[in-house]
Structures are given as structure tokens and as C-alpha cells.
Amino acid sequence: MRTSAFAAVAVLATSVLAACGGGSGGSGDAGDTGGGDLQNAKVAFLMPDLASTRYELQDKPLFEARMKQLCPTCEVIYQNADSDAAKQQQQANSALAQGVKAIVIDPVDSAAAATIVKSAQSQQVPIIAYDRPIPATPADYYISFDNEKIGSMIAQSLVDHLKAEKAEGGILQVNGSPTDAAAQLIKKGIHSAVDPSGFKLLAEYDTPDWQPEKAQTWVSGQITQFKDQIVGVVAANDGTGGGAIAAFKAAGGKVPPVTGNDAEIAAAQRIIAGDQYNTISKPIKIVAEASANVAWEFMQGKKPAGKTTLYDTPSELFVPTVVTKDNTKEVLFDSGIMKAADVCTGAYAKGCEELGIK
């Protein structure tokens, strides 16, 4: 099953490049600039925060590399809003003033981003919503992993584990940012697995700006209140999961199984060490390259068709893979997503050795 799941992701990665890079849409090959008007064209890539390390370390370089292949003379205008919706609005306005041909945006605040969509579309600049949808005003396209599925997968994985261990008690639920529409989809997915599980939902929390420190503070309070009743924590991403784990360690008690999402290096290390139960592998390369392909099609005056529709927006949603200690080596290392040299350092070297990660 694990091998099949990973293979499915690999197929998706191939299919998105085929679908967007050629075939009906025809994104073009390296050096194809689609006409003189696209020489030195600009595209904006606007990311939401620095709390998640993935944006600087993965999304940005992967998007830039794919755009370079598609249009060697094009310029990527990259900005990170650092969890400030007003700042992201300014960055979008600046990009429009610089004459960008398309904007790829992962919104800080999904509701506030509607203004950005309206501004761009009024200037005939297409908007591609990236990772997080913009429900109020449809973007021109939406690319993401299936966030509701992510929530259900991490929660069901935890529930199955707790049942196998014959655990008795309740679960804490640490959601993502209340202003993030993707976080609300993850939250919905988590509830779909937790609510019918038979485990009591002791308490839940929407973490402002996805900040790990805020998640840690909240979980600390729940530890004081519920103590040994807590048998598991469903955290919506690796940052909030890390905050939850830090809270239990600070309290001096046993760390229960804690979920995550994003497959950050720190999360892989926690899984290897036995501190975090699971995470979600959603290879950023898939969505980063797909968004570049779609942006390039829009820049050439084409209108790529979505494979589904979400919030009245043509969309492409990819299915991720749950990662636990049992399949960490296969999914994260054998695949080349991570390198042992980056993860198996210091205190984690022994755990990597035990799992055969080299």
C-alpha cells in the first residue's frame, strides 16, 4: 500500500508536467517565449509567511527553476508577506505596477485576498491561487494538494494507531490559521476522521498565522487541564505539531502521538526520533512546477482547463502521502525528496541508521 501510494504521487508529478507542459495546453519547452511581447516578461510569486520554512527553501527555488526552463528571459518577482495581509496587498500592487503578466499567490488571508484578485483581473492579469484557495472571489486557477484529504488522512492515521494501541482517552485538535481557507479545509477533513472515531475531542484551537509558539502555548494550557487524558494530538502542520511536542516536553511528561503536514526536515527528524507520529509528503516540486506551467499558459494568452472546480475556480488538486516511521525511508529518502546528509545529523544519526537511511 505504501509503495502504491508513493507511486501514485510520482504518476501525478509526471501527469501534471505532461498536461501543462504539452498536450492540449502546450506550455512550451525551454526557450519558447511565445512571441516577442513575452521577452523579459515578469511573473509574480507571492508567498504568505516565514513560519513554514518550505516557502523559502522549496517553493521559491522550484518555481523559479521551472519558469527559467519555460521562459529563460522571464523574470520572477518573489515576495514573502511574513503573515501580514496588508503587506501582501502592497506586494501585489507593486507587482501589478511593474507590469507582471501573471500572479501566483498563496494568500495570507483568504478573504482579504479577494481584493488582490479583483485588482489583478481589472487589469487583465490572471491570478493563480497557490496552496490556499480564495473562496470569495474566484481566481483564474487554483493549484494545491487536496487539503480536506490531507486533514482526513493525518487524523485517520492517528486514530488507527490509537485503536491499534488500545488507547483510552481523548484527542486535542490544533488547527491552522483562522484566516486561511486551506486551513479550514484541513480542519474539516480532521473532523471527518476524529468525530466518528470514538475518541473524545477534548478541545481544539485555530492557531493564528500558523505560529508554532501560539500552538505550544495553547497545548501547554490543555496539558494542565486534561493531563493524562490526552492520548493524541492532531496538528494541522509540522510547525503546530512541533509546538505541541515542545509543550509536552516542557511539561516533563510523555509525548503522545502527534500529527503534522508538509514533511519539513525538522518533522522528519522528529519522526525518526519517535517524537512525531506522522506528517504528509506533498512534494512541493509538483505544485510549484504545475503553477509555473499554468502561469506560462496564461502569459501566452491561453486559458488552461482545470481537472475539477473548487469555489467556482478551475482547479488541480493532487493527492499526498501519509508518512510515519514505517515508510519514512521509502517516501522521503529513497524518492530523493530528502537527503540523509541534511536530516541524519547529530542526535538523529542513530535513528537514521536503525531505519537504514544512508
C-alpha distance (Angstrom), angle and dihedral (degrees) to the residues before:
residue distance angle dihedral
M1 . . .
R2 3.79 . .
T3 3.79 91.3 .
S4 3.79 90.6 48.5
A5 3.79 92.2 50.2
F6 3.77 92.4 51.1
A7 3.76 91.7 45.9
A8 3.79 89.1 53.3
V9 3.78 90.9 56.4
A10 3.78 90.3 49.0
V11 3.81 90.1 51.6
L12 3.79 90.1 49.9
A13 3.78 90.6 51.7
T14 3.77 89.9 53.1
S15 3.78 94.5 43.7
V16 3.79 95.4 51.5
L17 3.77 91.5 53.4
A18 3.77 90.4 47.5
A19 3.79 92.8 46.2
C20 3.78 96.6 45.8
G21 3.78 99.7 28.6
G22 3.76 96.7 52.1
G23 3.78 142.1 -18.6
S24 3.79 115.7 68.9
G25 3.78 96.6 -6.0
G26 3.77 100.7 37.5
S27 3.79 105.7 -158.3
G28 3.75 90.2 -176.1
D29 3.78 133.9 -127.0
A30 3.78 130.6 -86.8
G31 3.76 111.4 -56.0
D32 3.82 94.7 19.9
T33 3.81 102.9 127.5
G34 3.80 94.5 171.9
G35 3.78 94.8 -131.5
G36 3.76 141.1 -23.5
D37 3.80 93.9 -78.7
L38 3.81 89.3 68.3
Q39 3.79 95.8 53.3
N40 3.81 105.3 120.7
A41 3.81 90.4 0.4
K42 3.80 117.7 167.6
V43 3.80 130.6 -132.7
A44 3.81 124.6 -174.3
F45 3.80 123.1 -135.3
L46 3.80 108.1 -168.9
M47 3.82 117.9 -174.9
P48 3.82 126.3 -169.7
D49 3.78 112.9 -134.9
L50 3.78 151.5 -3.6
A51 3.84 94.6 -134.9
S52 3.81 88.2 88.5
T53 3.80 110.5 56.5
R54 3.80 93.1 -153.8
Y55 3.81 96.1 83.2
E56 3.79 96.2 62.7
L57 3.81 96.8 32.8
Q58 3.81 101.7 40.7
D59 3.81 119.6 3.3
K60 3.81 96.6 50.4
P61 3.84 99.5 47.2
L62 3.81 93.5 40.3
F63 3.81 93.3 50.6
E64 3.80 91.7 45.8
A65 3.80 92.2 49.0
R66 3.81 93.4 51.6
M67 3.81 92.3 46.6
K68 3.80 88.5 50.9
Q69 3.81 89.1 55.5
L70 3.79 92.8 48.2
C71 3.80 97.6 41.8
P72 3.82 116.1 10.6
T73 3.80 92.2 -172.5
C74 3.81 96.7 47.9
E75 3.80 121.8 105.1
V76 3.82 124.5 -137.0
I77 3.80 114.0 -147.4
Y78 3.79 104.2 -154.6
Q79 3.81 123.6 -167.8
N80 3.81 133.9 166.1
A81 3.82 116.8 -155.5
D82 3.82 95.5 -156.5
S83 3.84 92.4 -137.0
D84 3.82 93.2 -53.3
A85 3.82 113.7 125.8
A86 3.81 92.8 -169.1
K87 3.80 90.1 51.9
Q88 3.80 90.5 50.9
Q89 3.79 89.6 52.1
Q90 3.82 89.1 53.7
Q91 3.79 90.7 48.2
A92 3.81 91.0 51.6
N93 3.80 91.2 48.3
S94 3.79 90.0 50.2
A95 3.80 91.2 50.0
L96 3.80 91.1 51.2
A97 3.80 90.5 48.6
Q98 3.80 88.4 53.7
G99 3.79 90.0 56.5
V100 3.79 102.5 -111.0
K101 3.80 116.3 -176.1
A102 3.83 93.9 -146.8
I103 3.81 139.7 5.3
V104 3.79 124.8 -142.5
I105 3.81 108.2 -165.4
D106 3.80 136.2 -178.5
P107 3.81 98.2 -166.0
V108 3.79 124.2 -133.6
D109 3.79 89.6 -154.8
S110 3.78 114.6 22.4
A111 3.82 93.1 -157.0
A112 3.80 95.7 46.1
A113 3.81 90.2 48.3
A114 3.80 89.1 70.1
T115 3.81 87.1 80.7
I116 3.80 90.3 56.0
V117 3.80 90.7 50.7
K118 3.81 91.8 51.2
S119 3.81 92.9 47.4
A120 3.78 93.2 49.5
Q121 3.78 95.7 44.4
S122 3.82 91.0 48.8
Q123 3.80 85.7 61.3
Q124 3.83 92.9 44.7
V125 3.81 91.2 -110.4
P126 3.82 111.3 141.1
I127 3.81 119.2 -129.7
I128 3.80 122.3 -146.2
A129 3.83 111.9 -164.4
Y130 3.78 107.6 -143.9
D131 3.83 124.5 -155.4
R132 3.82 92.3 -28.4
P133 3.81 123.4 59.8
I134 3.80 126.8 -133.3
P135 3.82 103.0 -138.3
A136 3.83 102.3 178.7
T137 3.80 98.0 57.9
P138 3.80 117.0 21.7
A139 3.78 115.8 -119.7
D140 3.80 119.0 -143.1
Y141 3.81 91.1 -105.4
Y142 3.81 140.2 -2.3
I143 3.81 125.4 -149.2
S144 3.79 123.5 -176.5
F145 3.73 147.5 116.2
D146 3.81 110.6 -87.9
N147 3.80 100.7 -85.3
E148 3.79 97.3 -169.9
K149 3.80 88.2 51.4
I150 3.79 89.9 49.9
G151 3.80 90.6 56.3
S152 3.77 93.9 48.6
M153 3.81 92.9 45.6
I154 3.80 97.7 51.9
A155 3.80 92.2 43.4
Q156 3.81 95.2 46.0
S157 3.80 90.2 48.0
L158 3.81 89.5 54.5
V159 3.82 93.8 44.3
D160 3.81 91.6 50.7
H161 3.79 90.3 50.0
L162 3.80 93.4 49.1
K163 3.81 91.1 49.4
A164 3.79 91.1 49.1
E165 3.80 88.7 51.9
K166 3.85 90.0 47.0
A167 3.80 89.5 -126.0
E168 3.80 118.7 -178.4
G169 3.78 121.1 -156.4
G170 3.77 139.7 50.0
I171 3.80 143.3 -57.5
L172 3.79 133.7 -121.2
Q173 3.80 117.5 -144.3
V174 3.81 118.1 -150.9
N175 3.79 108.7 -171.0
G176 3.79 129.7 -170.2
S177 3.78 130.1 -106.7
P178 3.81 116.7 -36.5
T179 3.83 89.7 -138.8
D180 3.82 93.3 54.8
A181 3.81 114.6 90.7
A182 3.81 90.6 -160.4
A183 3.80 89.1 55.9
Q184 3.79 88.9 54.9
L185 3.80 90.0 52.6
I186 3.81 90.1 50.4
K187 3.81 89.0 48.3
K188 3.80 90.7 52.2
G189 3.79 90.3 50.7
I190 3.80 92.3 49.3
H191 3.80 91.3 52.7
S192 3.80 90.6 50.5
A193 3.80 88.8 63.9
V194 3.82 102.2 31.3
D195 3.80 100.3 44.6
P196 3.84 96.5 60.9
S197 3.82 94.2 34.2
G198 3.79 98.6 95.2
F199 3.80 90.9 -120.9
K200 3.79 115.4 114.7
L201 3.78 116.1 -116.3
L202 3.80 99.0 -131.0
A203 3.80 96.4 -172.4
E204 3.80 141.7 -32.9
Y205 3.78 135.5 -150.7
D206 3.81 136.5 -163.3
T207 3.81 104.7 -139.0
P208 3.84 112.4 -138.3
D209 3.82 110.4 -123.2
W210 3.82 89.7 -10.9
Q211 3.81 87.8 -83.2
P212 3.85 111.7 173.8
E213 3.81 91.0 -152.1
K214 3.81 91.5 57.8
A215 3.80 90.8 48.2
Q216 3.80 89.6 50.2
T217 3.81 92.4 50.9
W218 3.79 92.6 49.9
V219 3.80 94.3 46.5
S220 3.81 89.7 49.2
G221 3.79 88.7 58.9
Q222 3.80 91.9 49.5
I223 3.80 91.3 50.6
T224 3.79 88.5 55.9
Q225 3.80 90.8 50.0
F226 3.81 103.1 39.2
K227 3.82 103.4 22.5
D228 3.82 111.6 171.9
Q229 3.81 93.2 5.4
I230 3.82 87.9 82.9
V231 3.81 108.6 92.4
G232 3.81 98.5 161.8
V233 3.80 144.9 6.1
V234 3.80 125.0 -144.6
A235 3.80 104.7 -155.6
A236 3.80 117.9 -176.3
N237 3.80 96.7 -137.1
D238 3.79 142.0 6.0
G239 3.80 94.0 -95.6
T240 3.80 94.6 55.7
G241 3.80 89.5 40.0
G242 3.79 89.7 53.7
G243 3.79 89.4 50.0
A244 3.81 90.7 52.1
I245 3.80 91.8 49.7
A246 3.81 90.7 49.2
A247 3.81 89.5 53.2
F248 3.80 92.9 54.5
K249 3.79 92.3 46.3
A250 3.79 90.9 50.0
A251 3.80 89.4 51.3
G252 3.79 89.2 55.7
G253 3.78 95.9 -127.5
K254 3.79 135.2 113.1
V255 3.79 116.0 -66.5
P256 3.83 109.7 -125.4
P257 3.81 121.1 -147.2
V258 3.81 109.1 -67.4
T259 3.80 126.8 -169.4
G260 3.79 130.6 -144.0
N261 3.79 143.2 175.9
D262 3.83 134.9 -143.1
A263 3.83 100.3 47.9
E264 3.79 94.1 -118.0
I265 3.80 117.2 -178.6
A266 3.80 91.3 -110.3
A267 3.80 89.4 53.6
A268 3.79 92.1 50.3
Q269 3.79 88.3 52.1
R270 3.81 91.5 49.9
I271 3.81 91.0 49.6
I272 3.80 91.3 49.4
A273 3.81 89.6 49.4
G274 3.80 91.9 48.0
D275 3.81 95.5 -115.0
Q276 3.84 97.8 110.9
Y277 3.79 122.5 44.1
N278 3.80 102.7 -154.6
T279 3.77 147.6 -13.7
I280 3.79 135.8 -174.1
S281 3.78 122.6 -104.7
K282 3.77 108.4 -148.8
P283 3.79 103.1 160.2
I284 3.79 104.5 -132.3
K285 3.79 88.8 -149.7
I286 3.81 89.0 72.6
V287 3.80 97.3 56.2
A288 3.81 96.2 32.8
E289 3.80 92.7 54.4
A290 3.80 92.9 40.3
S291 3.79 91.0 53.8
A292 3.79 90.9 49.2
N293 3.81 89.9 50.6
V294 3.80 92.3 49.9
A295 3.80 92.9 44.7
W296 3.80 89.3 52.0
E297 3.80 91.4 51.6
F298 3.80 91.0 51.9
M299 3.80 90.5 46.7
Q300 3.81 88.4 56.7
G301 3.79 91.0 53.3
K302 3.80 95.0 -103.3
K303 3.80 125.5 130.7
P304 3.82 110.9 -139.5
A305 3.78 115.4 -149.4
G306 3.79 119.6 -128.0
K307 3.79 123.1 -127.6
T308 3.80 89.6 -134.8
T309 3.81 139.0 0.5
L310 3.80 128.2 -114.8
Y311 3.81 123.3 176.5
D312 3.82 88.2 -5.5
T313 3.80 89.0 -59.8
P314 3.83 125.3 123.1
S315 3.79 102.1 -113.5
E316 3.78 146.9 -176.5
L317 3.82 114.9 -155.7
F318 3.79 121.3 -174.7
V319 3.81 126.8 -156.0
P320 3.84 116.0 -123.1
T321 3.81 133.1 -154.0
V322 3.80 128.8 -113.8
V323 3.80 112.1 -127.4
T324 3.81 124.2 -155.9
K325 3.79 130.6 160.8
D326 3.82 88.3 -86.8
N327 3.81 94.8 64.7
T328 3.81 103.1 21.3
K329 3.81 92.9 107.3
E330 3.81 93.6 48.6
V331 3.80 99.6 43.4
L332 3.79 103.0 34.7
F333 3.81 106.0 26.3
D334 3.81 110.1 23.7
S335 3.80 87.0 49.0
G336 3.80 92.6 54.8
I337 3.81 94.1 -119.7
M338 3.81 89.0 121.9
K339 3.78 135.1 21.8
A340 3.78 123.7 -136.1
A341 3.80 89.6 -134.2
D342 3.81 89.8 63.5
V343 3.80 97.1 44.6
C344 3.79 110.1 26.2
T345 3.78 96.8 68.6
G346 3.80 130.5 133.1
A347 3.78 112.3 -30.2
Y348 3.82 92.0 11.2
A349 3.81 96.7 59.1
K350 3.80 94.4 86.2
G351 3.80 93.3 49.5
C352 3.79 90.9 50.0
E353 3.77 90.3 50.5
E354 3.80 91.1 52.0
L355 3.81 90.0 52.6
G356 3.80 93.3 46.2
I357 3.79 93.5 -113.7
K358 3.80 109.9 153.9
